[in-house]
Amino acid sequence: MSATLFALALFACSDDGTACERLQTPVQTYETRAQCNAGLDDALETEAARKAEAPTVYAQCLNNRQMASIGSGVIDLTRVNGARFASSGY
């Protein structure tokens, strides 16, 4: 079993993903990236995603190293290496 976990997190962002803040929702964790990716669409349909005050909401699967590097505050998701975005404009 791998020590790497994947976290599914939601971000409220500008349309281009350069000014984002992580939504204060519980982070779901998964043992594989495939399991995490399978939950992206459902995450974008949650109440938290629909009520976010941003032009775009991104759901993203991040490994534990990527998640730790993000921290808090405004971030540029386009600079997170190896991340795949799923988005919904609300």
N, C-alpha and C positions, 0 to 999 in steps of 0.2 A: 504494500500500500504506500502511496506517495504521501510525503509530508506536506505537499502543496495543496492548499484548499483554494476554492474559487468562491468569491463573494459576488452576489448580485446586488448592485447598488443603483439607486435612482438619482439623477442629477437634473436640476432646473437650469437651463442654459439659454444663451443667445442662440440664434439660428445656426451660426457656424460652429458652435461648440467651444469657442475660445474663452467665454466668460461663464463659468458654471459654479454652482454650489450644490453640494450633496444634500438631498432632501433628508430630513430627520425622520427616517423610517427604519424599522429593524432591518438589518442586513441579513439576507438569506445566504447560507453557505452550502457548498456542494463539494463532493469529492472529486468530480471531474468537470472539465470545461463543457463537455457535451451536456451533462445534466444541467449545468447552469444556463447554457444557451437555450435549452428547452423551456426555461422559465421566463425568458425575456418578454415575450408578448403578453403573458399574464401580468407581469410586473407593470407594464405600461397601461394596463386596464384598471389598476387599483385606484381607490379614491384619492390617495396621496398624489398620484401622478396626474389625475384629472383636475385636482384643485391647485396644483402648483402655479404660481404666478410667474410664468416665463413663457416665451414664445415656443420653446421646444423642451420636451422632457426626454432625456436619454436614460436607457437602462443599459447597464454595462456589467459584464463579467470580468472581474479582476482577480489575479492571483494574489496571494498574501503579500508578496513584495510590492506589487503595484498599489495595493490598497494602503499599505503603510506609507508609501511615498507621497500619496495624495494629501494626507493631513486634512485640515479644515480651511474654511475660507474660500475665496474665489480661486478657481483653478482653470487651466486650459486643458481640456480633455484631448485635444488634438496632439498633445505632447506626451500622452501616456502610451508607451511603446507596447505593441502587440495587442492592443485592445480592439474589440469589435463593438460597434455601436448599433443599437436598435433605437429608433426614435419615433416619437409621436408628437405632432404639433397640436398643442391645446391652446 
